[in-house]
């Protein structure tokens, strides 16, 4: 017989989602406050923060919108390497988010 893994409760999933969004928000805020990053990149990170905090859609849609903005940003040739690394870190966090 297979043993089933215990399923996470809705509260546990919500807590995990909140932790992911908080970490992504922290990194995005650090990018937007970094004056060594070009202004257009800081502007897009601010837009991504707003997308992640949108209450009108589900967390997965918010994450998808944020991923879309940040993926385009990671391809920008003006993006500093340390910022690109942070963007990849955020992308890997946001890709974990799904609606249940």
Phi, psi and omega in degrees: 000142177275138174271131179273138176286144179294137179278150179280143178283166180298322179295321179294319178296318178298320179295318178297316178300316181297321178296318179296313180296322179296318179293317178297318179298318179298314181293318179297321177295323179292326177291315183290341177268350183280113183285349177278353179268136179303149186301320182295327179288319177296324179295317180292324177295325176295320176297321179295322177299315180297320179296319182291334182265000182298129181269348186280349181232174181283161179302324180293322178292318177301314180297318180297318178295319177295318178299317181300313179296314185287329179295317176298321181294324182292342179270354182292124181293341179276355183285123178298152183299318181294327177288320178299320177298318178295322180295318177298323178297317178295317180301318180293327176292312185291333180292345178282344188277128177220153173278141180252000000 
